[in-house]
Every structure is written in C-alpha cells, then in structure tokens.
Amino acid sequence: MPIHVEVVTQERRVLVVPDADMVILPGREGVLGVLPRHTPLLTMLDAGELRIKRGGTEEILVVYGGIVEIRPEKVIVLADIAEHSSEINLELAEAARRRAEEMMRKGPPPDEIAAIRQELRRAELSIRVHRRTQSRAGSVRIRDEQ
Amino acid sequence: MPNVREIRNRIKSVKNIGQVTRALEAVSASRSRKAQQQALASRAYAQQAWEVLVNVASQGGATALLHPLLQVRSNGQKITILLISGDRGLAGAYNTNIVRAATTFASEQCSPGCQIRWIVIGRKGRDMLWRLKADIVSEFSHLPPEPSIVTCGPIAQTIIDEFLTGRADQVFIAYTDFINTLTQKPVVINLLPLKPFQVESPLARRYIKAEPTATTQGREYLYEPSASEILDEMLPRFTQLQIYQAILESLASEHSARMIAMRNASENAEALAADLQLSFNKARQLAITSEILDIVGGVEALRGQAEQVVSQMRQEEMAVSL
C-alpha cells in the first residue's frame, strides 16, 4: 500500500506523489520516518529536508516550518515555505548567505537578529541540499555503470 | 418624432458611456486575472487545511475539550455572520446575490429568539444590511486591492474574540465562490466552532458549501509535541486562512462579475448607438423630405395660381371678343 503525499504552500501546490514508499520529515521533535499504515499523527515541521522515497528514486525538498497531517494512506504537508531540490537557485542562495553573514558581522539592529539568523539558516540549508542532490546524482550514475 | 439635434446628443452620450464601460471592462479584466491567480494558487493549501481541520474536529470527545475553538455550544442561539461583498457596484448582480444568500441563510438558520450579528467586509454589503436594519458589529471595508494573509489578521482576531467571549455561538462566512469567469456562486461556510455541521432547512442548505468528509475513521490522532501546543498554533492560523481564501475567492468573483457586466454594458451601448444612428438618419431624411415637399408644394401652389390667372384672362379675352 503506497502513501499519497501532497506538499502544498499558501502560494502553490509544490509536489504530489501518489505512490510513495516512505516519507522522511523534519519534525519539530526530531526527524520522522513515515511508512504506509502509520497511525494518524499531527505534528509541526522544523526547517529541514523532506525526503520522499518512491521505487529507487528520491525526491528531496527543502521546507521551512509548517504542519503535517499523517494518515495511514496519506501525508499532507502544509508547509510555510517549500522548495524542490531541483528548484534551488544556488547563486541566489549563496548571495543570500553572503548578505546575511555580512549583516551579522556588521552587528545588526537587535530586532532583526532573529530574522537574519533565520535567513542565514535557510540559505545554508538550500546550499547543503543542492550540493548533496548534485553529488548524489553522480553517485547513482556510477552505480548504474557497475 | 424627436428632432435631429436631440438624437445627435443622445448618440454622443451613449458613445461616451460605451467608452467608460469599455475602460472599466479592461481594468476589471486585468484585476480579475490577478485575483484569479491568487485565489487558485492558495486554494490547494486552503482545501487541504480544511480537510485536516475537519479530521481534527471529528475526533472523539476528548479532542473537543482540547481547544476552545472546537467547542460546540448546545444552545447555538447567537449567530455571527461575516459577509464579504464589494466596495463598489457596477458588478452586475454580484453584491445583491451574496447579500440575498446571506440574509436568506440567516433567516432560515435563525430559530425564534436567536440573535444575528454581522461583521461586514465591503461597503455595498454594509449599505444593504444597513437598510435592512441588521445588527452590524464591525466593518472591514476598503481592503487593499491585493490583500495578503496579514491583512486578514485583525479580521480573524475579531471573529475569534467574538466566538471565545461568547458573543457568538456559531460563526459563518458568506462569500462568493469563484468557479469561472462566467459563474460565481454565493456560498455560506461554517467557520467556528470547527465542527462538522448539520443544516436542516433546505433553503439554507442550498447555500451551505459541502465540507470534506472526515477520513480518519474515528481513530485518534497522536500529537507531537502536544495536542494543545499544535492546536493552539494551528487553529487560529487555519481560521485566518479560511477567511483569507474566502476574500480571495470573493475578489476574483467580483472582478469577473464586473468584467462581464461591463462587457454587456459596452455591447448594449454599441447596439443602442446603432439604433440611434438609424433613427438619426431617418429623422434627417424626414426633415429633408419635408423641406422638399414644402418647396414642391410651394411651386405647385404658385403654378396653380398662375394657371388660374391665365384661364381667367382667357375668359375675359373671350368675353371681350364676343
């Protein structure tokens, strides 16, 4: 029995996978691996990667906060922000990181520290996921050749 | 028969009106496209969120006690309705339809002795309710043309307060669902408490929008970290989201309705101008014809006189010669 996964944000429907085998979520209380027939669960998301496994492939998304409803046959991710790994713009993310680091060095106004930190975390997360999906694509190819 | 100058003036004013309506049509067309995109983009999220809500709300007895927003009050005598209409008219039946739907629903839903309070968005709806002497408790008109979820914060807060302080046992939203450019449907949805809801009256049922059905088969949720923590964060946010989505749907509907109304008006203006042009031509032709008739008649009259004179003279001549 596969799981139907839907990832939506307020702006758009990011991804629908009707037949996933496993979903790995960044829950606020730790990473959560969801297999079919999971007991109904409602939890909050942290910033992190959301991985959806299906057959031999894996979809990776970056999510920042939100709410997840898990049912035995369905996972609904109501994310505040979500981005598919293929949509990450490395240059934009790196520029954002530089800007945030710059501001932290200069000593930002106290009421903006939290926002800047968050921005920095987001940029770093995007960059990390982007790097990893790129290198993983390479390793999959090597395995195929064997 | 109106005279030529009168008709010419009317043609001019009809054409002017046509120009105005065409301009309004173009403006509404671009606004409606934007509003549609916004409404459709967040629809997926809103629908999923609603489904999650219904699931949470349909949980057994214990959950109902977890959060005050899930609490059903048995008497249900005090109803508050959030009515979303437009600030401006010239949108066909848009404003009338939603107000009629809301007031019909209200009077059907209201058993004797119950109270209805209104919260309105939109000047037109407010004015119409005002005339019906309805009890309007607050107003949030003049929303920005492209509202964001933040815009809905104060509205949601007012409504949640209304419910939590017991001024309302039930809160509904009446808004216009955007189906496509030609079709918009006035609907009423149950906002608070977040509970599956029964409507008895068939007339009221016509307006109430079907809710998604619960799909957890009565199994209790696990909550991480804790139920109250999640519900505290989720329920107010989703309430706000439902309001936001209702506003977006209404805006898309309003602009589409106005676009269609203005297109019809432009077409009517064109048809009217063509009709008037025809009567103008007729009137002008009539004027010319009557002038010619005058001249010809004059000439004929003169000629008749001349002949009379001539025949008289002939008779006189004959008399003399005799």
Interface residues (C-beta under 8 A of the other chain):
Chain A: E6 V8 T9 Q10 E11 R12 R13 G27 R28 E29 L32 T39 P40 L41 L42 T43 M44 I67 E69 R71 K74 I76 L78
Chain B: A41 S42 A44 Y45 Q48 A49 E51 V52 N55 V56 I149 T215 T216 R219 E220 Y221 L222 Y223 E224 P225 A227 E229 I230 E233 M234 L241
